[in-house]
Amino acid sequence: MRDHKLPTSPGFWRSPLRGPWFTSVLGLVLLLGITALFVTGLVSYAAYNPDLAPVNDKTPDKGLLGFYLFSWPTDPVWLYRLNQGVHVALGLVLVPVLLAKLWSVIPKLFALPPARSIAHALERISLLLLVGGALFEFTTGILNIQLDYIFPGSFYPLHFYGAWVFFAAFVAHAVLKTPAALRNIRTLREEPGEKPHEETDERAKPREEPDELVSPNPVEPTVSRRGALGLVGGASLLLFFTTAGRNFDGPLRETAVLAPHGGPEPGTGPNGFQINKTAAVAGIRTAETTEEAWRLVVTGRTGTVRLSRAELLQLPLHSAALPIACVEGWSTSDQWWRGVRLRDLAALVGHDEEGAPDVLVESLQRHGAFRRAALRANQVRDPRSLLALYVNGETLTPDHGYPARIIVPAAPGVLNTKWVAGMTFGDL
């Protein structure tokens, strides 16, 4: 067997597309995209108010990694919808770019000797964290938005810790490689087989060890590097247009054929907007939600009160136009909710409306995460935060949380608890 038949030989990799220019362009796109992806991911994590331990905290050992956390605001009401929509859409759009980048540098994976020096060995080890972290983060993220929980353990700590490990390796790699990538783009032509611009100084010389990327025996090109970038960009646009529609209403929503819940909306009429989990999937028993059986248990400074749905309807009712946005990247437009303000419920158990504290909300839900969720005092005090009894002028359906559900401006969908059974006001 001749050497060029082995992947360890430079002659094995014959594509004329590989080269410093192609790799550098993809790398700079990822530099911007992954940085934005990491920031929006951190913001999404903060929206869960994970410092409300142990209820909302799915990563109890985060330590210093939670240094930036803050109380999530209620304005603007579309804040989480925008942030999570960008995070999920950007993650999907970057998949073709990431795969193309890995393809462009794959000869380096097989280069011999595996380590030319201690520094080179450390660099290759860091690349394991970089490539492994990228594949892990993108894979778990895509599985999560498709509701395919086939990975071991909870998504939240896996994705959170994985993001920090990956981004640390990413930053180290970017610091080392970005200057060379910028030089490659400035000084190298983009077409296979073309030479650097004729310049009179050293800038015309490739600096990124092109011999490891450029094949010594390339085949005839069938597409230019610019054309290959066009294919990558086209694949990214295709993913965007087949998923982003789940953040819009009307015909655009039907274009999201690759988004979660790609089927029809749950019925028609006032309750005919998207849900994440049906009452049946959540383990809700109809006998528990009847007018006769269901009671809301509210606990606070002065004790406990039990309220039937009829008694809740005797309290002052208020309306608010609020969207729902979920971690999977889908959202709805504003729905008109009507119910009792959370701060009014706090006042029933001895808490002044303006001084209403955090609240722990418990659901009848038996299956899935966030059967118990906590809200910050600023969320409780917002006049638009409701224990909703109606939506769009009609009684909630079982799938939308009947007999009562939480709706809070700008909060992640899982904190808008459905099938509420109990509320405990106090410092958590």
VOZA-772883 format. One record per residue (C-alpha): x, y, z; residue number from 1; chain. Coordinates in nm, 2 decimals. Last residue first. Layout:
N
X,Y,Z,NUM,A
...
This chain:
428
-3.69,3.16,4.89,428,A
-3.83,3.47,5.08,427,A
-4.20,3.44,5.11,426,A
-4.52,3.36,4.91,425,A
-4.62,3.00,4.87,424,A
-4.85,2.92,4.58,423,A
-5.03,2.59,4.53,422,A
-5.22,2.38,4.27,421,A
-5.14,2.55,3.94,420,A
-5.23,2.35,3.63,419,A
-4.98,2.54,3.42,418,A
-4.67,2.71,3.53,417,A
-4.54,3.01,3.33,416,A
-4.19,2.94,3.46,415,A
-4.15,2.67,3.19,414,A
-4.23,2.93,2.92,413,A
-3.94,3.15,3.00,412,A
-4.04,3.48,3.16,411,A
-4.07,3.81,2.96,410,A
-4.41,3.91,3.12,409,A
-4.55,3.65,3.36,408,A
-4.84,3.41,3.30,407,A
-4.93,3.15,3.57,406,A
-5.20,2.90,3.51,405,A
-5.55,2.82,3.64,404,A
-5.82,2.55,3.60,403,A
-5.71,2.47,3.32,402,A
-5.35,2.49,3.21,401,A
-5.34,2.54,2.83,400,A
-5.39,2.17,2.76,399,A
-5.69,2.16,2.99,398,A
-5.85,2.45,2.80,397,A
-5.85,2.79,2.95,396,A
-6.19,2.96,2.97,395,A
-6.25,3.20,2.68,394,A
-6.19,3.57,2.60,393,A
-5.85,3.54,2.44,392,A
-5.72,3.34,2.74,391,A
-5.91,3.29,3.07,390,A
-5.82,3.19,3.42,389,A
-5.47,3.34,3.44,388,A
-5.29,3.37,3.77,387,A
-5.14,3.69,3.65,386,A
-4.83,3.90,3.62,385,A
-4.93,4.22,3.43,384,A
-4.93,4.43,3.74,383,A
-4.56,4.35,3.80,382,A
-4.52,4.27,4.17,381,A
-4.47,3.90,4.14,380,A
-4.21,3.94,3.87,379,A
-4.01,4.19,4.08,378,A
-4.04,3.95,4.37,377,A
-3.87,3.67,4.18,376,A
-4.07,3.37,4.06,375,A
-4.02,3.01,4.16,374,A
-4.10,2.68,3.99,373,A
-4.23,2.34,4.10,372,A
-4.33,2.08,3.85,371,A
-4.03,2.23,3.66,370,A
-3.92,1.92,3.48,369,A
-4.13,1.64,3.34,368,A
-4.42,1.42,3.46,367,A
-4.66,1.47,3.75,366,A
-4.81,1.81,3.68,365,A
-5.05,1.92,3.95,364,A
-4.84,2.23,3.97,363,A
-4.66,2.41,4.25,362,A
-4.56,2.78,4.25,361,A
-4.30,2.92,4.49,360,A
-4.33,3.30,4.53,359,A
-4.08,3.57,4.58,358,A
-4.20,3.87,4.80,357,A
-4.48,4.12,4.76,356,A
-4.37,4.46,4.90,355,A
-4.58,4.69,4.67,354,A
-4.89,4.47,4.71,353,A
-4.84,4.44,5.09,352,A
-4.81,4.07,5.20,351,A
-5.05,3.93,5.45,350,A
-5.20,3.62,5.29,349,A
-5.46,3.78,5.06,348,A
-5.20,4.05,4.97,347,A
-4.99,3.78,4.79,346,A
-5.30,3.69,4.59,345,A
-5.33,4.06,4.48,344,A
-4.96,4.06,4.39,343,A
-5.01,3.77,4.16,342,A
-5.28,3.95,3.98,341,A
-5.60,3.76,3.93,340,A
-5.71,3.65,3.58,339,A
-5.74,3.75,3.21,338,A
-5.49,3.67,2.94,337,A
-5.50,3.82,2.59,336,A
-5.24,3.64,2.38,335,A
-4.94,3.82,2.23,334,A
-4.76,3.63,1.95,333,A
-4.64,3.28,2.02,332,A
-4.29,3.14,2.07,331,A
-4.07,2.86,1.95,330,A
-3.70,2.84,2.04,329,A
-3.69,2.52,2.24,328,A
-3.64,2.73,2.55,327,A
-4.00,2.84,2.53,326,A
-4.16,3.18,2.46,325,A
-4.52,3.27,2.55,324,A
-4.65,3.61,2.45,323,A
-4.83,3.86,2.67,322,A
-5.14,4.09,2.64,321,A
-5.26,4.15,2.99,320,A
-5.60,4.15,3.16,319,A
-5.72,4.20,3.52,318,A
-5.98,4.04,3.74,317,A
-6.07,4.17,4.09,316,A
-6.17,3.87,4.31,315,A
-6.50,3.69,4.26,314,A
-6.36,3.47,3.99,313,A
-6.11,3.33,4.24,312,A
-6.40,3.22,4.45,311,A
-6.55,3.03,4.16,310,A
-6.21,2.87,4.09,309,A
-6.20,2.74,4.44,308,A
-5.97,2.91,4.69,307,A
-5.79,2.77,4.99,306,A
-5.62,3.02,5.22,305,A
-5.31,2.97,5.43,304,A
-5.14,3.17,5.70,303,A
-5.07,3.53,5.78,302,A
-4.73,3.56,5.62,301,A
-4.80,3.35,5.32,300,A
-4.97,3.04,5.18,299,A
-5.22,3.01,4.89,298,A
-5.38,2.67,4.82,297,A
-5.58,2.68,4.50,296,A
-5.86,2.43,4.52,295,A
-5.98,2.17,4.26,294,A
-6.23,1.90,4.35,293,A
-6.57,2.05,4.30,292,A
-6.49,2.27,4.00,291,A
-6.31,1.97,3.83,290,A
-5.94,1.97,3.80,289,A
-5.84,1.67,4.00,288,A
-6.09,1.44,3.84,287,A
-5.94,1.52,3.50,286,A
-5.61,1.37,3.59,285,A
-5.31,1.56,3.47,284,A
-5.01,1.33,3.39,283,A
-4.81,1.60,3.20,282,A
-4.85,1.40,2.87,281,A
-5.23,1.40,2.92,280,A
-5.24,1.77,3.00,279,A
-5.05,1.84,2.68,278,A
-4.69,1.97,2.68,277,A
-4.53,2.24,2.47,276,A
-4.83,2.44,2.36,275,A
-4.90,2.64,2.05,274,A
-5.21,2.84,1.98,273,A
-5.57,2.74,1.93,272,A
-5.71,2.84,2.27,271,A
-5.91,3.14,2.12,270,A
-6.03,2.94,1.82,269,A
-5.87,2.63,1.66,268,A
-5.72,2.31,1.77,267,A
-5.37,2.25,1.91,266,A
-5.17,2.40,1.62,265,A
-5.10,2.16,1.33,264,A
-4.78,1.96,1.31,263,A
-4.42,2.08,1.32,262,A
-4.41,2.06,1.70,261,A
-4.04,2.13,1.71,260,A
-3.89,2.31,1.40,259,A
-3.79,2.14,1.08,258,A
-4.11,2.22,0.89,257,A
-4.10,2.58,1.00,256,A
-4.27,2.72,0.69,255,A
-4.61,2.68,0.84,254,A
-4.54,2.96,1.09,253,A
-4.48,3.20,0.80,252,A
-4.84,3.16,0.69,251,A
-4.98,3.33,1.00,250,A
-4.79,3.39,1.32,249,A
-4.42,3.42,1.38,248,A
-4.16,3.26,1.61,247,A
-4.22,2.91,1.47,246,A
-4.12,3.05,1.13,245,A
-3.75,3.04,1.23,244,A
-3.72,2.67,1.15,243,A
-3.74,2.60,0.78,242,A
-3.62,2.95,0.67,241,A
-3.31,2.94,0.90,240,A
-3.21,2.58,0.80,239,A
-3.23,2.68,0.43,238,A
-3.03,3.00,0.50,237,A
-2.75,2.79,0.66,236,A
-2.75,2.55,0.37,235,A
-2.73,2.84,0.13,234,A
-2.43,2.99,0.32,233,A
-2.25,2.65,0.30,232,A
-2.32,2.63,-0.07,231,A
-2.21,2.99,-0.12,230,A
-1.89,2.92,0.07,229,A
-1.83,2.63,-0.18,228,A
-1.89,2.87,-0.47,227,A
-1.63,3.11,-0.33,226,A
-1.39,2.82,-0.29,225,A
-1.45,2.75,-0.66,224,A
-1.64,2.44,-0.78,223,A
-1.54,2.13,-0.98,222,A
-1.17,2.17,-0.90,221,A
-0.93,1.93,-1.07,220,A
-0.77,1.70,-0.82,219,A
-0.50,1.82,-0.58,218,A
-0.16,1.66,-0.55,217,A
0.03,1.86,-0.28,216,A
-0.30,1.92,-0.11,215,A
-0.33,2.25,0.07,214,A
-0.41,2.22,0.44,213,A
-0.09,2.11,0.61,212,A
0.12,2.29,0.35,211,A
-0.07,2.61,0.42,210,A
0.12,2.66,0.74,209,A
-0.09,2.96,0.85,208,A
0.14,3.24,0.74,207,A
0.09,3.25,0.37,206,A
0.34,3.49,0.21,205,A
0.21,3.81,0.06,204,A
0.25,3.99,0.39,203,A
0.63,3.94,0.36,202,A
0.67,4.25,0.14,201,A
0.67,4.35,-0.22,200,A
0.33,4.22,-0.31,199,A
0.22,3.99,-0.59,198,A
-0.12,3.86,-0.46,197,A
-0.10,3.50,-0.34,196,A
-0.12,3.22,-0.60,195,A
-0.43,3.08,-0.76,194,A
-0.48,2.70,-0.76,193,A
-0.82,2.70,-0.60,192,A
-0.98,3.05,-0.60,191,A
-0.99,3.26,-0.28,190,A
-0.68,3.47,-0.32,189,A
-0.45,3.50,-0.02,188,A
-0.31,3.82,0.14,187,A
-0.60,3.98,0.32,186,A
-0.79,3.66,0.41,185,A
-0.48,3.49,0.52,184,A
-0.36,3.78,0.74,183,A
-0.70,3.79,0.92,182,A
-0.68,3.41,0.98,181,A
-0.32,3.45,1.12,180,A
-0.44,3.72,1.37,179,A
-0.74,3.50,1.46,178,A
-0.55,3.18,1.53,177,A
-0.39,3.20,1.88,176,A
-0.65,3.42,2.05,175,A
-0.93,3.23,1.87,174,A
-0.80,2.89,2.00,173,A
-0.79,3.01,2.36,172,A
-1.13,3.16,2.33,171,A
-1.27,2.84,2.18,170,A
-1.12,2.62,2.45,169,A
-1.28,2.84,2.71,168,A
-1.60,2.84,2.51,167,A
-1.62,2.46,2.50,166,A
-1.56,2.41,2.87,165,A
-1.82,2.68,2.95,164,A
-2.08,2.55,2.71,163,A
-2.04,2.20,2.83,162,A
-2.11,2.31,3.19,161,A
-2.44,2.47,3.08,160,A
-2.54,2.21,2.82,159,A
-2.50,1.92,3.06,158,A
-2.63,2.11,3.36,157,A
-2.96,2.20,3.18,156,A
-3.01,1.89,2.96,155,A
-3.05,1.66,3.26,154,A
-2.87,1.32,3.26,153,A
-2.77,1.09,2.97,152,A
-2.86,1.21,2.62,151,A
-3.18,1.07,2.46,150,A
-3.40,1.37,2.54,149,A
-3.54,1.42,2.19,148,A
-3.76,1.73,2.25,147,A
-3.66,1.86,1.90,146,A
-3.52,2.18,2.06,145,A
-3.33,1.96,2.31,144,A
-3.18,1.73,2.05,143,A
-3.05,2.03,1.86,142,A
-2.89,2.18,2.17,141,A
-2.74,1.84,2.28,140,A
-2.58,1.80,1.93,139,A
-2.46,2.16,1.90,138,A
-2.30,2.16,2.25,137,A
-2.14,1.81,2.22,136,A
-2.00,1.87,1.87,135,A
-1.85,2.20,1.97,134,A
-1.71,2.06,2.30,133,A
-1.55,1.77,2.12,132,A
-1.39,2.00,1.86,131,A
-1.27,2.25,2.11,130,A
-1.18,2.01,2.39,129,A
-1.00,1.79,2.15,128,A
-0.83,2.10,2.01,127,A
-0.69,2.17,2.35,126,A
-0.51,1.84,2.34,125,A
-0.37,1.93,2.00,124,A
-0.23,2.26,2.13,123,A
-0.08,2.09,2.43,122,A
0.10,1.85,2.20,121,A
0.23,2.14,1.99,120,A
0.36,2.31,2.30,119,A
0.53,1.99,2.41,118,A
0.69,1.95,2.07,117,A
0.63,1.79,1.74,116,A
0.32,1.60,1.86,115,A
0.11,1.36,1.65,114,A
0.41,1.30,1.41,113,A
0.23,1.28,1.18,112,A
-0.08,1.46,1.06,111,A
-0.41,1.27,1.09,110,A
-0.62,1.55,1.26,109,A
-0.44,1.81,1.05,108,A
-0.60,1.66,0.74,107,A
-0.94,1.74,0.89,106,A
-0.90,2.11,0.87,105,A
-1.15,2.20,0.59,104,A
-1.40,1.93,0.70,103,A
-1.42,2.07,1.05,102,A
-1.48,2.42,0.91,101,A
-1.75,2.29,0.67,100,A
-1.92,2.11,0.96,99,A
-1.91,2.43,1.17,98,A
-2.05,2.64,0.89,97,A
-2.32,2.39,0.81,96,A
-2.43,2.40,1.18,95,A
-2.41,2.77,1.22,94,A
-2.77,2.84,1.11,93,A
-2.90,2.59,1.37,92,A
-2.73,2.76,1.66,91,A
-2.82,3.11,1.53,90,A
-3.19,3.01,1.52,89,A
-3.18,2.87,1.87,88,A
-3.00,3.17,2.03,87,A
-3.19,3.43,1.82,86,A
-3.53,3.29,1.92,85,A
-3.41,3.26,2.28,84,A
-3.31,3.62,2.30,83,A
-3.61,3.76,2.12,82,A
-3.88,3.56,2.31,81,A
-3.69,3.63,2.63,80,A
-3.71,4.01,2.58,79,A
-4.06,4.02,2.43,78,A
-4.23,4.16,2.74,77,A
-3.97,4.45,2.76,76,A
-3.97,4.45,3.05,75,A
-4.03,4.19,3.31,74,A
-3.67,4.18,3.43,73,A
-3.46,3.87,3.53,72,A
-3.29,3.92,3.86,71,A
-2.91,3.89,3.79,70,A
-2.66,3.62,3.72,69,A
-2.31,3.73,3.62,68,A
-2.10,3.53,3.87,67,A
-2.29,3.20,3.79,66,A
-1.97,3.03,3.67,65,A
-1.82,3.11,4.01,64,A
-2.00,2.82,4.17,63,A
-2.21,2.62,3.92,62,A
-2.26,2.33,4.17,61,A
-2.64,2.36,4.19,60,A
-2.69,2.35,3.81,59,A
-3.07,2.29,3.78,58,A
-3.14,2.59,4.01,57,A
-3.51,2.69,3.98,56,A
-3.62,2.53,4.30,55,A
-3.30,2.50,4.50,54,A
-3.23,2.77,4.49,53,A
-3.38,3.09,4.34,52,A
-3.03,3.18,4.21,51,A
-3.13,3.00,3.89,50,A
-3.35,3.30,3.79,49,A
-3.46,3.11,3.47,48,A
-3.38,3.42,3.26,47,A
-3.02,3.40,3.37,46,A
-2.98,3.08,3.16,45,A
-3.12,3.25,2.85,44,A
-2.87,3.54,2.91,43,A
-2.59,3.29,2.92,42,A
-2.71,3.12,2.60,41,A
-2.74,3.46,2.43,40,A
-2.38,3.53,2.52,39,A
-2.25,3.19,2.40,38,A
-2.44,3.21,2.07,37,A
-2.31,3.56,2.00,36,A
-1.95,3.44,2.06,35,A
-2.03,3.13,1.85,34,A
-2.14,3.35,1.56,33,A
-1.86,3.60,1.56,32,A
-1.58,3.36,1.58,31,A
-1.77,3.11,1.37,30,A
-1.78,3.35,1.08,29,A
-1.40,3.42,1.14,28,A
-1.32,3.05,1.12,27,A
-1.52,3.00,0.80,26,A
-1.32,3.27,0.63,25,A
-1.00,3.14,0.77,24,A
-1.05,2.78,0.65,23,A
-1.12,2.89,0.30,22,A
-0.82,3.13,0.29,21,A
-0.58,2.88,0.46,20,A
-0.65,2.60,0.21,19,A
-0.89,2.32,0.13,18,A
-1.09,2.36,-0.19,17,A
-0.84,2.17,-0.41,16,A
-0.96,1.84,-0.25,15,A
-0.69,1.58,-0.27,14,A
-0.65,1.46,0.09,13,A
-0.45,1.14,0.07,12,A
-0.15,1.32,-0.07,11,A
-0.09,1.48,0.28,10,A
-0.02,1.12,0.41,9,A
-0.17,1.03,0.75,8,A
-0.50,0.95,0.57,7,A
-0.33,0.65,0.41,6,A
-0.35,0.58,0.03,5,A
-0.08,0.84,-0.03,4,A
0.17,0.62,0.15,3,A
0.14,0.33,-0.10,2,A
0.00,0.00,0.00,1,A
